[in-house]
Amino acid sequence: MDVSEFLAAFAAEIGTSAPDRHDIDVLLELAGVAAHASERRAAPLACWMGGVSGLSADELLAAARRIAPAPDAA
């Protein structure tokens, strides 16, 4: 099962739609920001928090970038 198949099946199972290509890219970037700003395990937790927040993927990424330390400060 590839990622698209898994996401489609998971979406059907939980009664929602799968993310589109743009949202997938943005959410993966959000996960990367969270993992690099903190610990790797912050990535799935930040994505879960984003999911329950009701904000768009773009809004979530912008929020993560606002709180992440600058790359040279890390």
MMTF fields as JSON, N, C-alpha, C and O atoms, coordinates in Angstrom:
{
  "mmtfVersion": "1.0.0",
  "mmtfProducer": "UNKNOWN",
  "numBonds": 295,
  "numAtoms": 296,
  "numGroups": 74,
  "numChains": 1,
  "numModels": 1,
  "chainsPerModel": [1],
  "groupsPerChain": [74],
  "chainIdList": ["A"],
  "bondAtomList": [4, 2, 8, 6, 12, 10, 16, 14, 20, 18, 24, 22, 28, 26, 32, 30, 36, 34, 40, 38, 44, 42, 48, 46, 52, 50, 56, 54, 60, 58, 64, 62, 68, 66, 72, 70, 76, 74, 80, 78, 84, 82, 88, 86, 92, 90, 96, 94, 100, 98, 104, 102, 108, 106, 112, 110, 116, 114, 120, 118, 124, 122, 128, 126, 132, 130, 136, 134, 140, 138, 144, 142, 148, 146, 152, 150, 156, 154, 160, 158, 164, 162, 168, 166, 172, 170, 176, 174, 180, 178, 184, 182, 188, 186, 192, 190, 196, 194, 200, 198, 204, 202, 208, 206, 212, 210, 216, 214, 220, 218, 224, 222, 228, 226, 232, 230, 236, 234, 240, 238, 244, 242, 248, 246, 252, 250, 256, 254, 260, 258, 264, 262, 268, 266, 272, 270, 276, 274, 280, 278, 284, 282, 288, 286, 292, 290],
  "bondOrderList": [1, 1, 1, 1, 1, 1, 1, 1, 1, 1, 1, 1, 1, 1, 1, 1, 1, 1, 1, 1, 1, 1, 1, 1, 1, 1, 1, 1, 1, 1, 1, 1, 1, 1, 1, 1, 1, 1, 1, 1, 1, 1, 1, 1, 1, 1, 1, 1, 1, 1, 1, 1, 1, 1, 1, 1, 1, 1, 1, 1, 1, 1, 1, 1, 1, 1, 1, 1, 1, 1, 1, 1, 1],
  "groupList": [{"groupName": "MET", "atomNameList": ["N", "CA", "C", "O"], "elementList": ["N", "C", "C", "O"], "formalChargeList": [0, 0, 0, 0], "bondAtomList": [1, 0, 2, 1, 3, 2], "bondOrderList": [1, 1, 2], "singleLetterCode": "M", "chemCompType": "L-PEPTIDE LINKING"}, {"groupName": "ASP", "atomNameList": ["N", "CA", "C", "O"], "elementList": ["N", "C", "C", "O"], "formalChargeList": [0, 0, 0, 0], "bondAtomList": [1, 0, 2, 1, 3, 2], "bondOrderList": [1, 1, 2], "singleLetterCode": "D", "chemCompType": "L-PEPTIDE LINKING"}, {"groupName": "VAL", "atomNameList": ["N", "CA", "C", "O"], "elementList": ["N", "C", "C", "O"], "formalChargeList": [0, 0, 0, 0], "bondAtomList": [1, 0, 2, 1, 3, 2], "bondOrderList": [1, 1, 2], "singleLetterCode": "V", "chemCompType": "L-PEPTIDE LINKING"}, {"groupName": "SER", "atomNameList": ["N", "CA", "C", "O"], "elementList": ["N", "C", "C", "O"], "formalChargeList": [0, 0, 0, 0], "bondAtomList": [1, 0, 2, 1, 3, 2], "bondOrderList": [1, 1, 2], "singleLetterCode": "S", "chemCompType": "L-PEPTIDE LINKING"}, {"groupName": "GLU", "atomNameList": ["N", "CA", "C", "O"], "elementList": ["N", "C", "C", "O"], "formalChargeList": [0, 0, 0, 0], "bondAtomList": [1, 0, 2, 1, 3, 2], "bondOrderList": [1, 1, 2], "singleLetterCode": "E", "chemCompType": "L-PEPTIDE LINKING"}, {"groupName": "PHE", "atomNameList": ["N", "CA", "C", "O"], "elementList": ["N", "C", "C", "O"], "formalChargeList": [0, 0, 0, 0], "bondAtomList": [1, 0, 2, 1, 3, 2], "bondOrderList": [1, 1, 2], "singleLetterCode": "F", "chemCompType": "L-PEPTIDE LINKING"}, {"groupName": "LEU", "atomNameList": ["N", "CA", "C", "O"], "elementList": ["N", "C", "C", "O"], "formalChargeList": [0, 0, 0, 0], "bondAtomList": [1, 0, 2, 1, 3, 2], "bondOrderList": [1, 1, 2], "singleLetterCode": "L", "chemCompType": "L-PEPTIDE LINKING"}, {"groupName": "ALA", "atomNameList": ["N", "CA", "C", "O"], "elementList": ["N", "C", "C", "O"], "formalChargeList": [0, 0, 0, 0], "bondAtomList": [1, 0, 2, 1, 3, 2], "bondOrderList": [1, 1, 2], "singleLetterCode": "A", "chemCompType": "L-PEPTIDE LINKING"}, {"groupName": "ILE", "atomNameList": ["N", "CA", "C", "O"], "elementList": ["N", "C", "C", "O"], "formalChargeList": [0, 0, 0, 0], "bondAtomList": [1, 0, 2, 1, 3, 2], "bondOrderList": [1, 1, 2], "singleLetterCode": "I", "chemCompType": "L-PEPTIDE LINKING"}, {"groupName": "GLY", "atomNameList": ["N", "CA", "C", "O"], "elementList": ["N", "C", "C", "O"], "formalChargeList": [0, 0, 0, 0], "bondAtomList": [1, 0, 2, 1, 3, 2], "bondOrderList": [1, 1, 2], "singleLetterCode": "G", "chemCompType": "PEPTIDE LINKING"}, {"groupName": "THR", "atomNameList": ["N", "CA", "C", "O"], "elementList": ["N", "C", "C", "O"], "formalChargeList": [0, 0, 0, 0], "bondAtomList": [1, 0, 2, 1, 3, 2], "bondOrderList": [1, 1, 2], "singleLetterCode": "T", "chemCompType": "L-PEPTIDE LINKING"}, {"groupName": "PRO", "atomNameList": ["N", "CA", "C", "O"], "elementList": ["N", "C", "C", "O"], "formalChargeList": [0, 0, 0, 0], "bondAtomList": [1, 0, 2, 1, 3, 2], "bondOrderList": [1, 1, 2], "singleLetterCode": "P", "chemCompType": "L-PEPTIDE LINKING"}, {"groupName": "ARG", "atomNameList": ["N", "CA", "C", "O"], "elementList": ["N", "C", "C", "O"], "formalChargeList": [0, 0, 0, 0], "bondAtomList": [1, 0, 2, 1, 3, 2], "bondOrderList": [1, 1, 2], "singleLetterCode": "R", "chemCompType": "L-PEPTIDE LINKING"}, {"groupName": "HIS", "atomNameList": ["N", "CA", "C", "O"], "elementList": ["N", "C", "C", "O"], "formalChargeList": [0, 0, 0, 0], "bondAtomList": [1, 0, 2, 1, 3, 2], "bondOrderList": [1, 1, 2], "singleLetterCode": "H", "chemCompType": "L-PEPTIDE LINKING"}, {"groupName": "CYS", "atomNameList": ["N", "CA", "C", "O"], "elementList": ["N", "C", "C", "O"], "formalChargeList": [0, 0, 0, 0], "bondAtomList": [1, 0, 2, 1, 3, 2], "bondOrderList": [1, 1, 2], "singleLetterCode": "C", "chemCompType": "L-PEPTIDE LINKING"}, {"groupName": "TRP", "atomNameList": ["N", "CA", "C", "O"], "elementList": ["N", "C", "C", "O"], "formalChargeList": [0, 0, 0, 0], "bondAtomList": [1, 0, 2, 1, 3, 2], "bondOrderList": [1, 1, 2], "singleLetterCode": "W", "chemCompType": "L-PEPTIDE LINKING"}],
  "groupTypeList": [0, 1, 2, 3, 4, 5, 6, 7, 7, 5, 7, 7, 4, 8, 9, 10, 3, 7, 11, 1, 12, 13, 1, 8, 1, 2, 6, 6, 4, 6, 7, 9, 2, 7, 7, 13, 7, 3, 4, 12, 12, 7, 7, 11, 6, 7, 14, 15, 0, 9, 9, 2, 3, 9, 6, 3, 7, 1, 4, 6, 6, 7, 7, 7, 12, 12, 8, 7, 11, 7, 11, 1, 7, 7],
  "groupIdList": [1, 2, 3, 4, 5, 6, 7, 8, 9, 10, 11, 12, 13, 14, 15, 16, 17, 18, 19, 20, 21, 22, 23, 24, 25, 26, 27, 28, 29, 30, 31, 32, 33, 34, 35, 36, 37, 38, 39, 40, 41, 42, 43, 44, 45, 46, 47, 48, 49, 50, 51, 52, 53, 54, 55, 56, 57, 58, 59, 60, 61, 62, 63, 64, 65, 66, 67, 68, 69, 70, 71, 72, 73, 74],
  "secStructList": [7, 7, 2, 2, 2, 2, 2, 2, 2, 2, 2, 2, 2, 2, 6, 1, 7, 7, 7, 7, 2, 2, 2, 2, 2, 2, 2, 2, 2, 2, 2, 2, 2, 2, 2, 2, 2, 1, 7, 6, 6, 2, 2, 2, 2, 2, 2, 2, 2, 2, 2, 2, 2, 6, 7, 7, 2, 2, 2, 2, 2, 2, 2, 2, 2, 2, 2, 1, 7, 7, 4, 4, 4, 7],
  "xCoordList": [0.86, 0.0, 0.911, 1.774, 0.705, 1.513, 0.817, -0.278, 1.453, 0.933, -0.449, -1.317, -0.665, -1.967, -3.061, -4.158, -2.755, -3.728, -4.028, -5.183, -2.981, -3.19, -4.035, -4.985, -3.687, -4.427, -5.885, -6.773, -6.14, -7.522, -8.288, -9.429, -7.669, -8.327, -8.541, -9.598, -7.541, -7.658, -8.739, -9.535, -8.769, -9.795, -11.191, -12.092, -11.362, -12.664, -13.019, -14.173, -12.038, -12.27, -12.695, -13.529, -12.121, -12.444, -13.489, -13.83, -13.992, -15.094, -14.693, -15.413, -13.571, -13.131, -12.529, -12.561, -11.988, -11.329, -9.822, -9.312, -9.132, -7.669, -7.139, -7.79, -5.966, -5.399, -5.012, -4.642, -5.107, -4.664, -3.144, -2.499, -2.584, -1.119, -0.521, 0.522, -1.155, -0.641, -0.596, 0.421, -1.702, -1.745, -0.749, -0.149, -0.572, 0.431, 1.806, 2.539, 2.155, 3.47, 3.632, 4.68, 2.596, 2.669, 2.73, 3.493, 1.943, 1.967, 3.3, 3.78, 3.896, 5.226, 6.263, 7.19, 6.101, 6.996, 6.768, 7.726, 5.511, 5.196, 5.882, 6.491, 5.781, 6.419, 7.928, 8.541, 8.521, 9.953, 10.328, 11.326, 9.538, 9.81, 9.722, 10.596, 8.668, 8.487, 9.635, 10.149, 10.027, 11.093, 12.441, 13.23, 12.706, 13.997, 14.032, 15.106, 12.867, 12.812, 12.822, 13.118, 12.5, 12.373, 12.999, 14.211, 12.173, 12.577, 11.761, 10.697, 12.261, 11.54, 10.115, 9.214, 9.897, 8.546, 7.573, 6.366, 8.061, 7.156, 6.399, 5.312, 6.951, 6.338, 4.935, 3.999, 4.744, 3.377, 2.428, 1.234, 2.953, 2.094, 1.645, 0.496, 2.542, 2.169, 1.135, 0.201, 1.297, 0.321, -1.032, -2.064, -1.049, -2.315, -2.959, -4.157, -2.178, -2.71, -3.293, -4.351, -2.595, -3.099, -4.416, -5.324, -4.514, -5.74, -6.945, -8.04, -6.755, -7.886, -8.155, -9.209, -7.198, -7.369, -8.369, -9.011, -8.499, -9.379, -8.714, -9.345, -7.45, -6.731, -6.3, -6.213, -6.033, -5.559, -4.096, -3.396, -3.657, -2.259, -1.325, -0.284, -1.689, -0.85, -0.763, 0.304, -1.885, -1.885, -1.028, -0.324, -1.098, -0.307, 1.188, 1.97, 1.572, 2.988, 3.473, 4.571, 2.68, 3.064, 3.243, 4.19, 2.345, 2.46, 3.723, 4.425, 4.022, 5.231, 6.484, 7.433, 6.481, 7.65, 7.831, 8.961, 6.723, 6.821, 7.489, 8.211, 7.261, 7.824, 9.134, 9.831, 9.488, 10.739, 11.926, 11.884, 12.984, 14.185, 14.778, 14.656, 15.416, 16.092, 17.138, 17.741, 17.367, 18.306, 19.692, 20.319, 20.169, 21.5, 21.472, 22.524, 20.262, 20.128, 19.96, 20.055, 19.711, 19.454, 20.712, 20.666],
  "yCoordList": [-1.169, 0.0, 1.238, 1.387, 2.11, 3.336, 4.421, 4.204, 5.577, 6.636, 7.108, 7.349, 7.244, 7.687, 6.69, 7.072, 5.416, 4.373, 4.357, 4.237, 4.48, 4.493, 5.688, 5.544, 6.872, 8.075, 7.993, 8.413, 7.456, 7.304, 6.329, 6.597, 5.205, 4.213, 4.755, 4.543, 5.454, 6.02, 7.093, 7.155, 7.936, 8.976, 8.358, 8.824, 7.319, 6.648, 6.045, 6.095, 5.484, 4.846, 5.855, 5.548, 7.058, 8.049, 9.066, 9.983, 8.907, 9.747, 11.146, 12.106, 11.275, 12.573, 12.386, 11.285, 13.443, 13.316, 13.326, 13.887, 12.699, 12.677, 14.054, 14.766, 14.44, 15.726, 15.73, 14.7, 16.911, 17.028, 17.18, 17.266, 17.212, 17.263, 18.477, 18.357, 19.631, 20.843, 20.655, 20.931, 20.184, 20.004, 18.941, 19.082, 17.891, 16.88, 17.526, 17.318, 18.301, 18.952, 19.899, 19.915, 20.685, 21.654, 20.929, 21.331, 19.875, 19.141, 18.443, 18.368, 17.935, 17.335, 18.391, 18.121, 19.588, 20.681, 21.078, 21.342, 21.122, 21.39, 20.358, 20.712, 19.098, 18.045, 18.263, 18.053, 18.68, 18.948, 20.112, 20.048, 21.175, 22.333, 21.905, 22.232, 21.176, 20.735, 19.832, 19.978, 18.911, 17.972, 18.669, 18.294, 19.665, 20.349, 21.439, 21.798, 21.968, 23.014, 22.415, 23.11, 21.136, 20.498, 19.118, 18.98, 18.109, 16.715, 16.098, 16.605, 15.007, 14.355, 14.004, 14.091, 13.615, 13.197, 14.36, 14.14, 15.588, 16.738, 16.771, 17.345, 16.17, 16.238, 15.633, 16.336, 14.363, 13.826, 14.492, 14.624, 14.908, 15.549, 16.93, 17.315, 17.67, 18.978, 18.812, 19.608, 17.792, 17.548, 17.17, 17.611, 16.37, 16.025, 17.281, 17.498, 18.109, 19.342, 20.217, 20.825, 20.272, 21.033, 20.484, 21.239, 19.174, 18.55, 18.875, 19.101, 18.898, 19.189, 20.692, 21.103, 21.506, 22.961, 23.515, 24.535, 22.843, 23.353, 24.379, 24.881, 24.698, 25.644, 24.951, 23.724, 25.737, 25.166, 24.739, 25.175, 23.899, 23.466, 24.67, 24.72, 25.634, 26.827, 27.632, 28.136, 27.752, 28.482, 27.759, 28.393, 26.442, 25.655, 25.827, 26.021, 25.756, 25.917, 27.308, 27.451, 28.317, 29.684, 29.803, 30.44, 29.197, 29.247, 28.547, 29.055, 27.382, 26.652, 27.45, 27.478, 28.096, 28.911, 30.095, 30.505, 30.656, 31.798, 31.414, 32.223, 30.201, 29.815, 29.059, 28.91, 28.574, 27.822, 28.772, 29.885, 28.325, 29.175, 29.336, 28.454, 30.468, 30.692, 29.6, 29.146, 29.168, 28.077, 28.302, 27.351, 29.534, 29.784, 29.847, 29.848, 29.899, 29.956, 28.563, 28.384, 27.584, 26.217, 25.537, 24.386],
  "zCoordList": [0.0, 0.0, 0.0, 0.865, -0.975, -1.0, -0.168, 0.351, -0.047, 0.814, 0.364, 1.204, -0.926, -1.426, -1.084, -0.679, -1.251, -0.926, 0.578, 0.989, 1.383, 2.825, 3.247, 4.017, 2.739, 3.115, 2.687, 3.429, 1.497, 1.026, 1.918, 2.294, 2.254, 3.1, 4.511, 5.106, 5.044, 6.39, 6.417, 7.354, 5.388, 5.306, 5.288, 5.985, 4.496, 4.442, 5.796, 6.219, 6.462, 7.763, 8.83, 9.681, 8.782, 9.817, 9.36, 10.106, 8.149, 7.678, 7.249, 7.522, 6.589, 6.088, 4.698, 4.148, 4.139, 2.836, 3.045, 4.014, 2.124, 2.169, 1.774, 1.009, 2.285, 1.901, 0.421, -0.144, -0.189, -1.574, -1.607, -0.562, -2.806, -2.975, -2.266, -1.624, -2.369, -1.711, -0.198, 0.438, 0.376, 1.821, 2.29, 3.356, 1.511, 1.854, 1.932, 2.899, 0.927, 0.917, 2.104, 2.751, 2.389, 3.488, 4.834, 5.713, 5.006, 6.269, 6.492, 7.624, 5.431, 5.571, 5.939, 6.703, 5.394, 5.771, 7.227, 7.953, 7.658, 9.063, 9.96, 10.969, 9.592, 10.382, 10.452, 11.498, 9.344, 9.329, 10.229, 10.946, 10.196, 11.061, 12.524, 13.327, 12.862, 14.243, 14.693, 15.802, 13.836, 14.191, 14.356, 15.224, 13.542, 13.622, 14.686, 15.169, 15.056, 16.075, 17.478, 18.45, 17.583, 18.884, 18.818, 18.651, 18.949, 18.816, 17.691, 17.338, 17.131, 16.039, 16.421, 15.587, 17.649, 18.033, 18.1, 18.21, 18.038, 17.978, 16.65, 16.58, 15.604, 14.274, 14.229, 13.848, 14.6, 14.516, 15.504, 15.232, 16.642, 17.634, 17.169, 17.382, 16.541, 15.991, 14.882, 14.78, 14.06, 12.99, 13.581, 13.076, 14.632, 15.286, 15.856, 15.674, 16.544, 17.107, 15.998, 16.165, 14.874, 13.742, 13.236, 12.89, 13.193, 12.714, 13.579, 13.062, 14.874, 15.753, 15.87, 16.354, 15.426, 15.531, 14.522, 14.774, 13.383, 12.337, 11.432, 10.502, 11.69, 10.829, 9.541, 9.489, 8.511, 7.242, 7.386, 8.301, 6.487, 6.496, 6.367, 7.024, 5.53, 5.362, 6.66, 7.011, 7.369, 8.644, 9.689, 10.474, 9.685, 10.636, 10.374, 11.305, 9.116, 8.779, 9.168, 9.706, 8.905, 9.273, 10.782, 11.243, 11.553, 13.016, 13.486, 14.361, 12.912, 13.303, 12.979, 13.762, 11.825, 11.454, 12.387, 12.65, 12.898, 13.816, 15.129, 15.711, 15.6, 16.9, 16.805, 17.808, 15.609, 15.452, 15.549, 15.026, 16.222, 16.26, 14.87, 14.02, 14.655, 13.37, 13.167, 14.139, 11.925, 11.668, 12.286, 12.751, 12.294, 12.865, 14.396, 15.036, 14.986, 16.444, 17.039, 18.253, 16.184, 16.669, 17.142, 17.578]
}
